[in-house]
Each structure stands twice: as structure tokens, then as C-alpha cells.
Amino acid sequence: MKAIILAGGFATRLFPLTKHIPKALLPVDGKPIIDFLLEKIQEEEEIDEIIISINARFKNHFLYWKRCVSHNSPGTISIVTEPTTKEEEKLGAVGGLNYVIERKGLEGEELFVAAGDNLFEFRLADFVAFYREHGNNPVIAFCDLQSEDRVRGKYGVGILDENSKVVDFQEKSHRPKSTLASTCCYLYPAWTTRLIKEYLEDPGQDRDAPGYFMDWLRQKTEVYGFAFQEAWYDIGSFSTYDQVNEDYKGKVVIQYE
């Protein structure tokens, strides 16, 4: 299994904070956001390679970060650079994922995919076990925010049946049918890599929000939802960034100099 961290966006909603530094490298109590993801991924024995998808504008930032972490990080870490330097050129999350698959030759590989601005506290081993228990079908991680106000207009939400199968999906609805927020953490079985390309070949499909791809996918095959209640932060606003720094204050251990 390969892990792909999507960090190719330009985070314009956090300007000027992210004008000269990629969002995934913003510090949380002194530690880059992406390091938290790295630690989670490295706990999962099935993952043998970690691939960071970035844009060309911040290539040097990530190369420096990689040099800092590589000496004490088990497994292989590689970087794939999208040919984009500004917002209007971006490939989008689904487009960026397909770009990595093609550049790294990952057709037919199982993939764990996560957004680079995600900070979550569920165990990745539990996520993978859930995927195995549900027939190695595509899986979305959902955080149960337990409040319609918290998801309304902000997150994609999933509606699950009694067997955890996704039977409906809404992308940032103002009338949400569920409080299960999609966290941009996915497990894709090997056979779905070809469907990503098929999805992108339709000019009417959204290339950015991965939730639209998963909704398209569930109409072709069974997709399951892994619901958790542990802490999760989608660091896309100043308020969330302030909150995660407050919640993690004094809890972070820096592992490299």
C-alpha cells in the first residue's frame, strides 16, 4: 500500500500567512502540520512508501523539510511536483492524485490518500482494518461532528446504512442530511486507480473536491464510511488554525532540529 499526501494547493484563504509558506508546513505549536500525518502513516505497517504531492512554487520548501525528517523517518518518502505555480493553474485534489498515479506508475496499487492540511487522532490501523473487513472496497473517513450547524455549508457529509455503506453524499449542503463530515482521508483498492482517470475524462466533473469523485464512485461500486469521534481539524481557516494551536499547546514534541 502507498500513501499519498495531497499538498499541491495554494491555500489562498489563509493569505498572507500562506503566501510564502505552504499550508502543510505551517507550525502547530512549533511542529509542521504534515509531520502529524507522517507519524500516523508510519504507524501502519502495510504502507511502504509515502508520496507528497506538491506544487512547483513551494518545491524548495518541501525539499528542505524532507532533508530534516529523512534521517529519522522509516520507510521511503518521495515528492512529486505538479507543474503549477499559481492558483489558476492548480490541478485540483483529484487531478493532483491522478498526476501522482501516472508519474509514479501506481496503477493497480492500493492507496491511502489524505489532504496535507488534515490533523486527525483516530488510529490509521483501525481505518485499514475497517477497509479489510468491508471487502477492500473504497472507504471514506467521516468525523461525526454531532451538530448540523458545524457541518452546514462547510463539509461534505455522508449518509450511511446499517452496514456502514455510503448510500448518499452531499457536498457542502446548507441542508445537511447527516453530521458525518468527510475528512479527505480515503482508502482506494487497486482497481479504482483506473476509475480516477475515467472520472477526469468527463469535462463536467469537479477536479478539486474529492467528495464529488467518491459520490460518482459509489454509483458504480460499494463505498463504505469509517465514522470516528476522535478529534479532527480541517485547517482551512484562521479560526481552525488558531484552535488547533490552542488545543495542542504544550503537547508537541519536536523530533528533529
C-alpha positions in Angstrom: 0.0 0.0 0.0 1.2 3.5 -0.9 0.3 6.7 1.0 -0.3 9.9 -0.9 -0.5 13.3 0.9 -2.1 16.0 -1.2 -0.3 19.3 -0.6 -0.5 20.9 -4.0 -2.9 23.7 -3.2 -2.1 27.4 -2.6 -4.3 28.0 0.5 -5.4 31.4 -0.6 -8.0 31.6 2.2 -5.1 31.8 4.7 -3.2 34.6 2.9 -1.0 36.4 3.8 0.0 33.6 6.2 0.5 31.1 3.3 1.8 33.5 0.7 5.3 32.4 1.3 4.9 29.0 3.1 2.8 26.0 2.1 -0.1 25.3 4.4 1.1 21.7 5.1 4.3 23.2 6.6 2.6 25.7 8.9 3.5 25.0 12.5 1.2 23.6 15.1 2.9 24.6 18.4 6.2 24.6 16.5 5.7 21.4 14.5 4.7 21.3 10.8 1.2 20.0 10.2 2.4 17.4 7.8 4.6 15.8 10.5 1.5 14.7 12.3 0.3 12.9 9.2 3.7 11.4 8.7 3.7 9.9 12.2 0.2 8.4 11.7 1.2 6.9 8.4 4.4 5.4 9.7 2.5 3.5 12.4 0.7 1.5 9.7 2.9 -1.5 8.6 1.1 -2.1 5.3 2.3 1.3 3.9 5.7 1.0 2.3 6.0 4.4 0.6 4.9 7.9 1.4 4.4 10.3 -1.6 3.9 14.0 -1.1 2.1 15.8 -4.0 3.2 19.5 -4.1 3.2 22.5 -6.5 6.3 23.9 -8.1 6.1 27.2 -6.2 6.9 25.5 -2.9 9.2 22.8 -4.1 12.3 24.1 -2.2 10.3 24.4 1.0 9.4 20.7 0.8 12.8 19.6 -0.2 14.3 21.3 2.8 11.6 19.7 5.0 12.3 16.3 3.6 16.0 16.7 4.4 15.1 17.5 8.0 12.8 14.5 8.5 14.5 11.8 6.4 17.2 10.9 8.8 14.7 9.6 11.4 11.8 8.5 9.2 11.4 4.8 8.5 10.2 3.9 5.0 10.6 5.8 1.8 9.4 9.4 1.4 9.3 10.9 -2.2 8.0 14.1 -3.6 6.0 14.6 -6.8 5.9 18.2 -8.1 2.9 19.4 -10.1 3.8 21.9 -12.9 1.8 24.7 -11.2 3.0 28.0 -9.7 -0.3 29.8 -9.0 -3.9 29.2 -8.0 -5.4 29.4 -11.5 -3.1 26.6 -12.7 -3.8 24.1 -10.0 -4.8 20.6 -10.9 -7.2 20.2 -8.1 -7.2 17.4 -5.5 -8.5 14.7 -7.9 -6.3 16.0 -10.7 -3.3 16.0 -8.5 -4.0 12.5 -7.3 -4.2 11.3 -10.9 -0.9 13.1 -11.7 0.9 11.3 -8.9 -0.5 7.9 -10.0 0.7 8.5 -13.6 4.1 9.9 -12.6 4.9 7.2 -10.0 3.3 4.3 -12.0 0.8 3.5 -9.3 -1.9 1.9 -11.5 -3.0 -1.2 -9.7 -1.7 -0.1 -6.2 -3.8 0.2 -3.1 -3.7 3.8 -1.9 -4.2 5.7 1.3 -4.9 9.3 0.4 -5.1 12.3 2.8 -5.1 16.0 2.4 -2.0 17.7 3.7 -3.9 20.1 6.0 -5.6 17.3 7.9 -4.9 16.6 11.5 -6.7 13.7 13.0 -6.4 11.5 16.1 -8.0 8.2 15.0 -5.7 5.2 14.6 -4.8 4.6 11.0 -4.6 0.8 11.8 -8.3 0.9 12.7 -9.1 2.6 9.3 -7.2 -0.1 7.4 -8.8 -2.9 9.4 -12.2 -1.4 8.6 -11.2 -1.4 4.9 -10.2 -5.1 5.1 -13.4 -6.0 6.9 -15.5 -4.4 4.2 -14.1 -6.4 1.3 -11.3 -4.0 0.3 -13.9 -1.6 -1.1 -13.3 2.2 -1.2 -13.6 3.8 2.2 -14.1 7.4 3.3 -13.2 8.5 6.9 -16.0 10.6 8.4 -15.8 12.5 11.6 -19.1 12.7 13.5 -19.3 16.4 14.4 -22.7 15.6 16.1 -24.2 19.0 15.1 -25.8 20.2 11.8 -24.6 23.7 12.5 -21.0 22.5 12.4 -21.3 20.8 9.0 -23.8 23.2 7.3 -22.2 24.6 4.2 -18.7 23.7 5.3 -18.1 20.0 4.7 -19.2 17.2 2.5 -21.4 14.8 4.5 -22.2 11.1 4.1 -25.3 9.1 4.8 -24.6 5.5 5.8 -26.8 2.5 6.1 -26.7 0.0 9.0 -23.7 -1.8 7.4 -21.7 1.5 7.0 -22.3 1.6 3.3 -22.4 5.1 1.8 -25.9 5.5 0.3 -25.8 9.3 -0.3 -23.3 12.1 -0.2 -23.8 15.8 -0.1 -21.0 18.3 -0.8 -21.2 21.4 1.5 -25.0 21.4 1.7 -26.9 24.1 3.6 -29.5 21.4 4.4 -27.3 18.5 5.5 -28.8 15.1 6.0 -26.1 14.0 8.3 -23.5 15.2 10.8 -20.8 12.9 9.4 -18.2 15.2 7.9 -15.9 13.9 5.1 -12.3 14.3 6.3 -10.5 13.9 3.0 -8.9 10.6 4.2 -9.6 7.8 1.8 -8.6 4.2 1.1 -8.7 3.1 -2.5 -8.4 -0.5 -3.6 -6.0 -1.2 -6.5 -8.8 -1.4 -9.2 -10.1 2.1 -8.5 -6.9 3.9 -9.9 -8.2 3.4 -13.5 -11.6 4.9 -12.5 -9.9 8.1 -11.3 -8.7 8.7 -14.8 -12.2 7.8 -16.2 -13.8 10.3 -13.9 -11.4 13.1 -15.0 -12.0 12.4 -18.7 -15.6 13.7 -18.2 -15.3 17.5 -18.6 -18.4 18.0 -16.4 -16.8 16.5 -13.3 -15.2 18.6 -10.5 -11.4 18.1 -10.4 -10.9 19.6 -6.9 -13.3 18.3 -4.3 -12.6 14.6 -3.8 -16.1 14.1 -2.4 -17.6 14.5 -5.8 -15.4 11.7 -7.1 -16.5 9.4 -4.2 -20.1 10.2 -4.9 -19.6 9.3 -8.5 -17.7 6.2 -7.4 -20.5 5.0 -5.1 -22.8 4.9 -8.0 -20.6 2.3 -9.7 -19.5 0.2 -6.7 -19.9 -0.2 -3.0 -18.3 2.6 -0.9 -18.1 2.5 2.9 -17.8 5.1 5.6 -15.5 4.8 8.6 -17.1 7.0 11.2 -14.9 8.2 14.1 -15.4 10.7 17.0 -11.8 11.4 17.9 -10.5 14.9 17.3 -10.1 16.1 13.7 -9.1 19.5 12.3 -9.5 20.7 8.7 -7.0 23.6 8.8 -8.6 25.8 6.1 -9.4 28.9 8.1 -7.7 31.2 10.6 -10.2 30.2 13.3 -9.4 26.5 12.9 -5.7 27.2 12.8 -5.9 29.2 16.0 -8.0 26.5 17.6 -5.6 23.6 16.8 -2.6 25.6 18.1 -4.5 26.3 21.3 -5.6 22.6 21.7 -2.1 21.3 21.1 -0.2 23.9 23.1 2.5 22.2 25.1 1.7 18.7 23.8 4.0 18.7 20.8 7.4 17.0 20.8 9.8 18.2 18.1 11.6 15.2 16.7 14.3 16.9 14.6 16.4 20.0 14.8 
